[in-house]
Amino acid sequence: MTTAHELAREHCRPLRGSEHLIDPIQAASLLSCLPGWQISATGILEKEFCFSSYPATLLFVNTVAGLAERENHHPDLAVGYGRVKVSYSTHDVGGLSRNDFTCAAKIEALTGF
């Protein structure tokens, strides 16, 4: 079984095509090492993070943006006062890929697991 630490050490790869989709059993296994993350009914990997202030929220957003640029894998971010919802799906494969879970683990590493 893959751990969050192992996932966080991986790097995203360019993926195209449905052969890179994560099947439900793999997704459940990877999800089990990412506390607070869930897979929505529409198949999106997501988590909401809460912060004590708007500047702290924006610091998190900018840090995630930098990580996304380094990995060339970009989440959808919904930003509000003291909260950010991070959502991942790999559009080029039509659903969830290992890259989504890798980036989620990197975000967890930023927040201290």
C-alpha positions, 0 to 999 in steps of 0.5 A: 500500500502506498503511503502519503509520504511516498505519494508526496515524493512522486512527481506528476507525469504528462498523462493523456488517455483513459488508460491512465484512469485510476480504478475505484479500488486504487482510488480508495486505497490512495484516498485512505492515506489522505486525511480529510480528502474525499471523492465527490459524487462527480468523481472529483478529489477534493478537500476544504482547508480552513484558516484563521485569516484572509492573509493566511488563506491567500498564502496557502493559495499562492503556495498551492499555485507554486506547487501546481506550476512545478508539477504542471498539474493544476487544481481548481481552487474555490477561495473564501474568507478563511477557507479554500476548497481544492479540487483535482481531476485530470481532464486529459484522462477524463477522471482521476489519475495518480497525479491527482493523488500525488498533488493532494499528498504534496498539499498535505505535506505542506500542512504537516499531514 
